[in-house]
Amino acid sequence: MTTLGKVLLETTRNSRVCPQPKKWNELYELLPHKRRKGAGWEPPLPLILAAWWDTPEMSKIARLREHIEWAAEHGALGTVYDFLVGLAEDEWYHIGE
């Protein structure tokens, strides 16, 4: 059984921060029930493109967690977990890179 804790643990193995931008966008596309909210999106967009370079690691970790929690709340936790465990280690951004 896939639990929120199991998925979050996977995201922090080997000093991981978040998937690399292309993969993070692919993960975001897996999230169900995304919707416009004001000028932005719910859940918020991944911190990629221009935001990638200006965002601290802790903010990236927090945003990824939001995406995982969204998946859990909307019945997609298993799909997200399968995606994350399928990533090669070089498809992750790590602390201090």
N, C-alpha and C positions, 0 to 999 in steps of 0.2 A: 504494500500500500504506500502510495506517495503522500507524504505529509509536508506541511509548510516547513517544518524544521529540517526535514531531509533535503528539501530543495535549497533552502538557505545555506545549509552546511556545504552543499556542493559548490555554491558560488564563492565560498571563502577558502576552499582548499588551495594549497600552494600559493598563498598570498594573492589570490585573485581579487580584482576590483569589479570588473564587469566584462562582458564580451567586447571584442574589438568592434568599432563602429558598424561595419557592414553586417556583422552577425547580430549586433544588438538591434539593428533595424529589423532584421528577419524575425527576431524574437518578438519585437513589438507587433509585427504583422500577425503573429499567432494569437494575440490577445483579443478575446471576443468583446463585443458590445462597446467598442471605442466610440466616443461621441465628442462633438464640438461642445465647448463650454466657454462662453464668452469669446475672448480672442484666442483661446488655447484649446487644448484637448484634455479629455479625461479618459484614461489616465494620461498624465503629462508625457510628452514626447521623450524619446531617449536623448541623452545629452551627447549628440553627435554633431557632425559638420562644424560650424564655427564654435558652438558651445563646447565641443570636445576639448579644445586647447585652453579655454578659460575656466574650466570647472575643476575644482579640487577633487581628489580621489574620494573623500568622504561623501561628497555630494553625489558622485557617480554611484557609490555603494548604496546610498539612500534611495536614489531614483530606481535602481535595479530592484531593490526590495519592494518599492511601490508596485512595480510591474508584476513581481511574483505574487504579492498579496492580491493584486487585481485578478490575476489568473486563478488564485485560490477561491476568491469570492464569486467568480463567474464560471466555475466548472472546467477550467483549462489547466489545472495544476499538473496533471499527468503529462499533457502535451508539452508544456514548458519544461518540465523535468527531462523528458526524453530528448528535447532539443539541446538542453544544456549539457547533459552527459555525453551527447554526441559530438560536442565541440572538441577539437584538438587543443592541446595546451597553448599553442601559438595563436589560437583564435580568441584568447583571453588577454585582457590588459591586466598587468600585475602591479602591485605596489612598488613604486619607485622607478617604473619604466619611463 
